[in-house]
Amino acid sequence: MDTEYWIAADKAHCWHPFTRQDEWVAGEPAEPLVLVAGEGAWLTDSEGRRYIDGNASIWTNVHGHNHPVINAAIAGQLEKVAHTSYLGFANPRASELAQRLCALFPPQSLERVFFSDDGSTAVECAVKMAIQYRLQTGEENRTEFIAFDQAYHGDTMGAAALGGVGAFFDRFRKLGFPVSHVAGLADLMALEEAALARTAAVIIEPLVQGVNQIRPWPAGMLRQLREWCDRHGVHLILDEVMTGFGRTGSMFACQREDVIPDFLCLAKGLTGGYLPMAATMVRGAIYDAFLGGAENAFYYGHSYTGNQLGCAAALASLDVFEQERTLAKIPAKVAQLQEGLARLADRYDVVHEVRQCGMVAGVELRGKAGERFAAADRTGEKVSLLARRHGLLTRSILDTLVIIPPLSIDRDEIDHMFRALEAAIHDYFQDETPA
Ligand SMILES: Cc1ncc(COP(=O)(O)O)c(C=O)c1O
């Protein structure tokens, strides 16, 4: 078993997400990297090279890889049982986890947790619940949704219908359910009353859109959106799949603007980035509408719903938040990120804009006169690939280099990340000599 073998088997049989398979199999623009181990903020490839996980393994990892507390929790659970059906049965870890998640919010707010498997299913559940709620509360005409331009909410058909990135979703959207997309709050407020009367819910990635090249919303926007929803009887679905579990500096992004949603979608960081698991949290009043007869029940679920290993990992991750005072340590890291980003913007003309929301950051590259690079140049992708040579794994979105490290990253590791970014920019734009 070695690198060559794994790559050959991959190229012969695997199909990767969001990937041009013809290029991948041709080894273009780079041969696949085979990741075999991790420790803290670092990952190791099959040739023994080490990299900072600057992308937190697609925005999932929170406390670092190979964390002893989470490892022990999973191993301990394995001694008992890995998985049991949640359909018709309860299990200790899921009970404990639901209770702990609800306790993170004020009493009588988000009171129920529906478990599923990943970010897309967390959103899919919220959408189906939002529709069914209206159907059984005498508001049969309120079954449409409002989402934001360039939003990303996942890839299952329902979540895809909400998505606003044309290249991903246009060919599927018309097969989904009615969704109006708006650019921002002003657009939303301009919608006609008749459209609002058909609307079940608005969905948003709170504080910052991730897939839209890390684009923060204006401060205060979320609070205003909540007030608007209340005025118009529209439910608010917060997709905290990326922002949840500390990424923006508080446990949940909504807490930064003192907002409680009607539906909250969680995934990625829920298990500390260890196992696929999601949760859709709802207000008690919404849950109540699903009581009182077979016709009101929520007929939805997956085989691995409430998976005991996933719940054990999630409980351990919440423990680590407390034991390591993870949230208390974030402000200093956010400040260091901010300084590093400002330095990049200062030093390199090709750094057009840096955007940051807590531990989530993007570095947008453009030509020196501010012009966008041709899409065919794939500048961001090539700079990200060059960063590998300097010990950093990240993934660009178009020409924005994304920086979302594990929250556990330390000072030296953040410095390493910026050195690697600078070196990659320097390598690609040969003439870009730092001032
Ligand atoms: C905001 C948001 N929602 C939903 C998803 C979908 O999550 P998953 O890939 O786990 O299905 C993502 C994934 O990046 C996301 O960023």
The ligand as an SDF file (V2000), in Angstrom:
LIG
                    3D

 16 16  0  0  0  0  0  0  0  0999 V2000
  -23.7060   27.4830    4.9320 C   0  0  0  0  0  0  0  0  0  0  0  0
  -23.7210   26.0510    4.4640 C   0  0  0  0  0  0  0  0  0  0  0  0
  -24.8630   25.3550    4.4700 N   0  0  0  0  0  0  0  0  0  0  0  0
  -24.9210   24.0680    4.0850 C   0  0  0  0  0  0  0  0  0  0  0  0
  -23.7950   23.4200    3.6470 C   0  0  0  0  0  0  0  0  0  0  0  0
  -23.8850   21.9870    3.2040 C   0  0  0  0  0  0  0  0  0  0  0  0
  -23.2870   21.1780    4.1410 O   0  0  0  0  0  0  0  0  0  0  0  0
  -22.8550   19.6700    3.7540 P   0  0  0  0  0  0  0  0  0  0  0  0
  -21.7450   19.8140    2.7680 O   0  0  0  0  0  0  0  0  0  0  0  0
  -22.4150   19.0890    5.0550 O   0  0  0  0  0  0  0  0  0  0  0  0
  -24.0500   19.0130    3.1800 O   0  0  0  0  0  0  0  0  0  0  0  0
  -22.5690   24.1050    3.6110 C   0  0  0  0  0  0  0  0  0  0  0  0
  -21.3470   23.4500    3.1180 C   0  0  0  0  0  0  0  0  0  0  0  0
  -20.3480   24.0630    2.8550 O   0  0  0  0  0  0  0  0  0  0  0  0
  -22.5250   25.4570    4.0290 C   0  0  0  0  0  0  0  0  0  0  0  0
  -21.3960   26.1760    4.0020 O   0  0  0  0  0  0  0  0  0  0  0  0
  1  2  1  0
  2  3  1  0
  2 15  2  0
  3  4  2  0
  4  5  1  0
  5  6  1  0
  5 12  2  0
  6  7  1  0
  7  8  1  0
  8  9  2  0
  8 10  1  0
  8 11  1  0
 12 13  1  0
 12 15  1  0
 13 14  2  0
 15 16  1  0
M  END
$$$$
